Amino acid sequence: MSKLVAITGGGPREEKAVEADCVIEGSPRTVSTLEYTRDDKIFAGEWSATAGAWRVKYEEWEFCHMLEGVCELTPDDGAPMRYSEGDSFVIEPGFSGVWRVIEPMRKRYVVQFF
């Protein structure tokens, strides 16, 4: 069995509105495409969102690479961090704050649940 897996797109796709009780501004919608999963603990794919802002709380670890657009993450206890095309960042478990999409965005992600 190969230990390499090509991520080629075209996996299961889910489109939905951000949960209303989390929304701070706008009417943001997201699209998630799952391209890889392992042991129900690691997931990889592509995610996009329309403009808006909502509260988030992470129990998982996530690596993100921005493909297009602009977003801003503001931790409850800190200053906003802005990301745009070409930027990469990690969100660690315990992050709590606001995810704001300033320009419609698209990113690649790898998520690990513990």
NUBADO-460465 format. One line per 4 residues: for each residue x, y, z of N, C-alpha, C. Coordinates in nm, 4 decimals. Example, Ala and Ser with C-alpha at 12.3 -4.5 7.8 and 13.67 -1.06 7.14 Angstrom:
2
1.3190/-0.5690/0.7800/1.2300/-0.4500/0.7800/1.3200/-0.3300/0.7800  1.2850/-0.2250/0.7080/1.3670/-0.1060/0.7140/1.2900/0.0030/0.7870
***
This chain:
114
0.0837/-0.1188/0.0000/0.0000/0.0000/0.0000/0.0880/0.1250/0.0000  0.0540/0.2209/-0.0853/0.1315/0.3438/-0.0976/0.1160/0.4303/0.0267  0.2215/0.4989/0.0641/0.2186/0.5930/0.1762/0.2055/0.7361/0.1262  0.1744/0.7531/-0.0034/0.1512/0.8851/-0.0618/0.0077/0.8919/-0.1113
-0.0563/1.0045/-0.0875/-0.1939/1.0231/-0.1317/-0.2022/1.1561/-0.2057  -0.2483/1.1520/-0.3303/-0.2656/1.2752/-0.4080/-0.3934/1.3455/-0.3630  -0.3848/1.4750/-0.3444/-0.5017/1.5569/-0.3119/-0.5395/1.6272/-0.4423  -0.6429/1.5769/-0.5052/-0.6764/1.6236/-0.6397/-0.8074/1.7004/-0.6481
-0.8775/1.7150/-0.5392/-1.0054/1.7853/-0.5415/-1.1187/1.6914/-0.5783  -1.2376/1.7452/-0.5744/-1.3520/1.6668/-0.6165/-1.4107/1.5746/-0.5113  -1.3752/1.5919/-0.3855/-1.4310/1.5086/-0.2792/-1.5710/1.5537/-0.2425  -1.6272/1.4917/-0.1384/-1.7615/1.5315/-0.0926/-1.7649/1.6797/-0.0570
-1.8719/1.7464/-0.0979/-1.8846/1.8918/-0.0819/-2.0048/1.9227/0.0063  -1.9850/2.0170/0.1007/-2.0938/2.0591/0.1885/-2.1015/2.2115/0.1871  -2.2193/2.2636/0.1519/-2.2413/2.4076/0.1505/-2.3438/2.4406/0.2578  -2.3137/2.5435/0.3411/-2.4083/2.5779/0.4481/-2.3853/2.7203/0.4975
-2.4855/2.7713/0.5673/-2.4740/2.9004/0.6341/-2.4036/2.8787/0.7677  -2.3282/2.9792/0.8133/-2.2691/2.9745/0.9473/-2.3850/2.9760/1.0469  -2.3723/2.8972/1.1541/-2.4791/2.8893/1.2544/-2.5149/3.0285/1.3047  -2.6455/3.0580/1.3002/-2.6957/3.1926/1.3320/-2.6530/3.2413/1.4702
-2.6448/3.1522/1.5688/-2.6097/3.1963/1.7039/-2.4619/3.2334/1.7175  -2.3808/3.2049/1.6141/-2.2386/3.2413/1.6150/-2.2101/3.3677/1.5349  -2.3019/3.4051/1.4440/-2.2794/3.5170/1.3522/-2.2797/3.6508/1.4265  -2.1786/3.7331/1.3943/-2.1647/3.8672/1.4505/-2.2063/3.9720/1.3475
-2.1682/3.9463/1.2202/-2.2064/4.0392/1.1140/-2.2215/3.9658/0.9815  -2.3114/4.0168/0.8974/-2.3335/3.9596/0.7655/-2.4160/3.8318/0.7701  -2.4152/3.7616/0.6574/-2.4832/3.6322/0.6424/-2.3859/3.5350/0.5775  -2.2739/3.5056/0.6466/-2.1691/3.4251/0.5838/-2.2140/3.2822/0.5535
-2.1658/3.2336/0.4383/-2.1887/3.0954/0.3959/-2.0533/3.0307/0.3711  -2.0453/2.9011/0.3941/-1.9208/2.8275/0.3737/-1.9431/2.7100/0.2792  -1.8349/2.6699/0.2132/-1.8332/2.5492/0.1313/-1.7094/2.4706/0.1730  -1.7293/2.3449/0.2122/-1.6193/2.2569/0.2513/-1.6122/2.1396/0.1547
-1.4922/2.1085/0.1092/-1.4700/1.9907/0.0265/-1.3695/1.9029/0.0990  -1.4101/1.7814/0.1315/-1.3240/1.6861/0.2011/-1.2498/1.6025/0.0979  -1.1174/1.6096/0.1006/-1.0356/1.5394/0.0011/-0.9530/1.4255/0.0603  -0.9416/1.4222/0.1929/-0.8626/1.3171/0.2582/-0.9113/1.3026/0.4011
-0.9188/1.1804/0.4484/-0.9482/1.1553/0.5892/-0.8735/1.0301/0.6337  -0.8371/1.0289/0.7619/-0.7686/0.9127/0.8182/-0.8145/0.8948/0.9619  -0.8665/0.7759/0.9892/-0.9045/0.7344/1.1249/-1.0009/0.8318/1.1939  -1.0796/0.9048/1.1182/-1.1728/1.0038/1.1745/-1.1043/1.1027/1.2683
-0.9736/1.1248/1.2473/-0.8986/1.2196/1.3303/-0.8246/1.3234/1.2471  -0.7932/1.2904/1.1221/-0.7217/1.3838/1.0340/-0.8056/1.4044/0.9086  -0.8221/1.5312/0.8716/-0.9025/1.5672/0.7554/-0.8279/1.6727/0.6750  -0.8381/1.6659/0.5420/-0.7747/1.7660/0.4563/-0.8680/1.7973/0.3403
-0.8603/1.9205/0.2939/-0.9438/1.9595/0.1815/-0.9374/2.1081/0.1557  -1.0478/2.1599/0.1031/-1.0573/2.3001/0.0701/-1.1822/2.3583/0.1354  -1.1731/2.4842/0.1767/-1.2837/2.5521/0.2449/-1.2911/2.6935/0.1922  -1.4128/2.7425/0.1718/-1.4307/2.8809/0.1292/-1.5439/2.9431/0.2090
-1.5444/3.0764/0.2128/-1.6485/3.1479/0.2876/-1.6736/3.2834/0.2240  -1.7975/3.3293/0.2380/-1.8349/3.4631/0.1944/-1.8102/3.5606/0.3099  -1.8216/3.6888/0.2802/-1.7926/3.7923/0.3798/-1.8868/3.7839/0.5000  -1.8305/3.8144/0.6171/-1.9049/3.8154/0.7420/-1.8116/3.7851/0.8576
-1.8668/3.7796/0.9776/-1.7861/3.7501/1.0968/-1.8670/3.6624/1.1905  -1.7970/3.5703/1.2590/-1.8630/3.4793/1.3523/-1.7657/3.4320/1.4586  -1.8220/3.3914/1.5704/-1.7427/3.3396/1.6828/-1.7005/3.1961/1.6536  -1.5774/3.1632/1.6932/-1.5261/3.0268/1.6801/-1.4580/2.9852/1.8096
-1.4538/2.8550/1.8325/-1.3801/2.7965/1.9447/-1.3226/2.6646/1.8943  -1.1910/2.6537/1.8954/-1.1230/2.5363/1.8401/-1.0832/2.4388/1.9498  -1.1215/2.3149/1.9327/-1.0723/2.2049/2.0159/-0.9730/2.1222/1.9359  -0.9683/2.1462/1.8053/-0.8807/2.0750/1.7135/-0.7618/2.1628/1.6744
-0.6638/2.1026/1.6053/-0.5475/2.1705/1.5497/-0.5737/2.1851/1.4003  -0.5406/2.3032/1.3421/-0.5640/2.3219/1.1985/-0.4504/2.4004/1.1348  -0.4033/2.3488/1.0198/-0.3100/2.4206/0.9327/-0.3918/2.4764/0.8170  -0.3709/2.6047/0.7838/-0.4437/2.6706/0.6750/-0.3445/2.7337/0.5780
-0.3755/2.7231/0.4488/-0.2992/2.7948/0.3463/-0.3991/2.8694/0.2595  -0.3883/3.0020/0.2571/-0.4820/3.0873/0.1846/-0.4566/3.0817/0.0341  -0.5626/3.0518/-0.0410/-0.5548/3.0485/-0.1865/-0.6032/3.1805/-0.2477  -0.7015/3.2424/-0.1835/-0.7511/3.3728/-0.2305/-0.8332/3.4383/-0.1214
-0.8531/3.5694/-0.1352/-0.9353/3.6437/-0.0406/-0.8567/3.6959/0.0781  -0.9316/3.7511/0.1745/-0.8717/3.8088/0.2955/-0.9588/3.7726/0.4150  -0.8924/3.7265/0.5224/-0.9637/3.7004/0.6475/-0.8824/3.7559/0.7629  -0.9487/3.7643/0.8767/-0.8852/3.8159/0.9974/-0.9321/3.7299/1.1138
-0.8389/3.6816/1.1935/-0.8722/3.6071/1.3141/-0.8321/3.6921/1.4339  -0.9259/3.7088/1.5265/-0.9004/3.7895/1.6453/-0.9240/3.7031/1.7684  -0.8165/3.6683/1.8400/-0.8352/3.5914/1.9633/-0.9041/3.6769/2.0694  -0.9780/3.6108/2.1575/-1.0466/3.6828/2.2648/-0.9503/3.7674/2.3472
-0.8261/3.7232/2.3575/-0.7297/3.7919/2.4428/-0.6170/3.8596/2.3651  -0.6438/3.8975/2.2370/-0.5336/3.9543/2.1603/-0.5768/4.0390/2.0428  -0.4759/4.0760/1.9644/-0.4960/4.1625/1.8486/-0.5315/4.0804/1.7249  -0.6027/4.1405/1.6283/-0.6378/4.0705/1.5055/-0.5145/4.0366/1.4223
-0.5210/3.9213/1.3562/-0.4168/3.8782/1.2622/-0.4846/3.8640/1.1266  -0.4303/3.9310/1.0231/-0.4897/3.9302/0.8895/-0.4108/3.8364/0.7982  -0.4832/3.7606/0.7160/-0.4228/3.6651/0.6226/-0.4832/3.6835/0.4841  -0.3978/3.6686/0.3809/-0.4438/3.6807/0.2430/-0.3698/3.5784/0.1560
-0.3979/3.5819/0.0269/-0.3438/3.4847/-0.0672/-0.1948/3.4589/-0.0448  -0.1588/3.3313/-0.0327/-0.0196/3.2910/-0.0137/0.0217/3.2741/0.1311  -0.0558/3.3273/0.2251/-0.0234/3.3151/0.3672/-0.0618/3.1770/0.4199  0.0137/3.1290/0.5167/-0.0171/3.0041/0.5875/-0.0164/3.0330/0.7365
-0.1000/2.9595/0.8110/-0.1047/2.9772/0.9556/-0.1599/2.8516/1.0214  -0.1364/2.8410/1.1521/-0.1847/2.7288/1.2320/-0.2750/2.7840/1.3413  -0.3873/2.7162/1.3616/-0.4767/2.7465/1.4734/-0.4635/2.6301/1.5711  -0.4242/2.6598/1.6930/-0.4029/2.5551/1.7918/-0.5279/2.5321/1.8756
-0.5409/2.4121/1.9326/-0.6550/2.3860/2.0216/-0.6600/2.4896/2.1335  -0.7811/2.5328/2.1656/-0.7991/2.6335/2.2692/-0.8201/2.7731/2.2142  -0.7964/2.7930/2.0811/-0.8211/2.9247/2.0226/-0.9697/2.9557/2.0313  -1.0008/3.0742/2.0787/-1.1375/3.1211/2.0880/-1.1384/3.2671/2.0468
-1.2287/3.3035/1.9565/-1.2329/3.4416/1.9119/-1.3275/3.4608/1.7958  -1.2899/3.5530/1.7060/-1.3738/3.5895/1.5921/-1.3003/3.5594/1.4623  -1.3706/3.4911/1.3707/-1.3224/3.4682/1.2341/-1.3979/3.5659/1.1461  -1.3262/3.6587/1.0813/-1.3890/3.7591/0.9953/-1.3380/3.7404/0.8525
-1.4294/3.7270/0.7578/-1.3938/3.7209/0.6160/-1.4186/3.8595/0.5587  -1.3104/3.9237/0.5163/-1.3160/4.0602/0.4658/-1.3445/4.0603/0.3156  -1.2767/3.9712/0.2427/-1.3030/3.9473/0.1009/-1.3269/3.7979/0.0870  -1.4278/3.7557/0.0099/-1.4542/3.6123/-0.0022/-1.3233/3.5351/-0.0170
-1.3110/3.4276/0.0610/-1.1827/3.3576/0.0710/-1.1952/3.2094/0.0400  -1.0778/3.1521/0.0083/-1.0671/3.0082/-0.0152/-0.9332/2.9646/0.0416  -0.9326/2.8511/0.1120/-0.8093/2.8021/0.1735/-0.8011/2.6505/0.1612  -0.6807/2.5973/0.1709/-0.6543/2.4542/0.1886/-0.6371/2.4345/0.3371
-0.6793/2.3196/0.3882/-0.6689/2.2955/0.5322/-0.6287/2.1508/0.5601  -0.5674/2.1323/0.6751/-0.5449/2.0011/0.7366/-0.5858/2.0176/0.8816  -0.6790/1.9349/0.9266/-0.7305/1.9400/1.0637/-0.6991/1.8088/1.1336  -0.6541/1.8178/1.2588/-0.6332/1.6987/1.3399/-0.7133/1.7133/1.4694
-0.7980/1.6137/1.4955/-0.8737/1.6082/1.6203/-0.7987/1.5183/1.7175  -0.8085/1.5494/1.8442/-0.7386/1.4723/1.9472/-0.8355/1.3911/2.0288
***
